[in-house]
Amino acid sequence: MFVLCAHYLGSVPDDKRTAFDEHIENIHMPLVAKYPGLVSLRYLKGVRWNDAEPPYLLTFELGFKTRDDLDNALESEVRYTARDDLSNFAPMFHGDIRHVLYEVIDIAVRE
């Protein structure tokens, strides 16, 4: 399995946070959920911990069974639609967006 992550290193001003979160949850993620070959999708929201704000505001995780599935999704029309949607919420974000592709290695755990 391959997971493509978009790590948002930075913050959103408090007065724009509700609009940012609502756009991510109600518009952007439903677009991304339409990627062909996508088998898992989630986003992680950073939370305050050890008396500090998280350096990463959020991370999107897009899972694909194969590298070919990922490559096909990145060439799809819906991917370009989702990419165009960035202009609707990314200006509220102050920081860097870093994309990383991971190969997933599962480790068995005891229950």
KAFENJO-V23367 format. One record per helix or strand of 2 or more residues. SS is the DSSP state (a for helix, b for strand). FROM is the first residue (numbers start at 0). TO is the last residue. If there is no record, write none. Layout:
SS,FROM,TO / SS,FROM,TO
//
This chain:
b,1,11 / a,13,31 / b,37,44 / b,55,63 / a,66,73 / a,76,91 / b,92,102
//
